[in-house]
Amino acid sequence: MNQIAELRSKKGSVTLVGYDFSRSLEDLVRQGHIDCCIVSTEDGFSPLGASRQFFSSELGIIEADISRLANWNRFTNSEISLVGLPNQRPTSKLKGVVLAASETSKCYEQFAPAFHSKPHRDFYYNVAYESIAYTTKVLGAEKIAMSHLSGSSHFHEDIATCVAEALAHFCDIADNPNISSFLFVGCCIDPNDLSGIQRLNFDSNVTRHRNICTKTTRKNEFEVISFDWR
């Protein structure tokens, strides 16, 4: 892990923020560095595509179902949503995976055209916040990894800053924040894109968090969490 910052919440918890682009998600899970993954619904040549078979075997979920849910959330679902994939194998080191809405998702079209403008900060902030909340409250994650939620090769420093702000706010608000580490992983992120995180003052919030209503729909062993802050 290449450490970027040390986040100290108002409740005294400490979360190390960093990145690891040299090892695969599979290696990071097997070596005990992460126990939950937040990945974009973009399949194919992507962190999800590269790890889909591993996710299937670790979670005990049919690989075709992971692809189907990712494609549905990306191409069909117009609501801003996360798909939660809780582990069906208690002996696995991976507690679950979140398929998060991203720049190439249908729902992003209402905010900005993909690849042709700066990232929409509210979108990335709220997707990151609700993803982190789900991984910790529902999946019990303590070592979280997140891949780029932008389109391929379109990561931006603003996205990293929004994610870091969301993480800081969650740790300040949560009753029992227990996130020991948060890693940026996968491809399409340059370490320079994360430099803005070092400039954040984690002792005072950069933006104010506004609680929003979420709707959870159960689909067999999967969960769809939809939300809208507008």
Sequence and secondary structure as in RCSB ss.txt:
>XXXX:A:sequence
MNQIAELRSKKGSVTLVGYDFSRSLEDLVRQGHIDCCIVSTEDGFSPLGASRQFFSSELGIIEADISRLANWNRF
TNSEISLVGLPNQRPTSKLKGVVLAASETSKCYEQFAPAFHSKPHRDFYYNVAYESIAYTTKVLGAEKIAMSHLS
GSSHFHEDIATCVAEALAHFCDIADNPNISSFLFVGCCIDPNDLSGIQRLNFDSNVTRHRNICTKTTRKNEFEVI
SFDWR
>XXXX:A:secstr
 EEEEEEE TTS EEEEEEE SS HHHHHHTTS SEEEEES  SSSHHHHHHHHHHHHHT  HHHHHHHHHIIII
I  S EEEEEE S TT S  EEEEE  TTSGGGGGT  TTSS   HHHHHHHHHHHHHHHHHTT  SEEEE   S
STT   HHHHHHHHHHHHHHHHHSSS    EEEEESSS  GGGGHHHHHS TTS SS      EEEEEETTEEEE
EE   
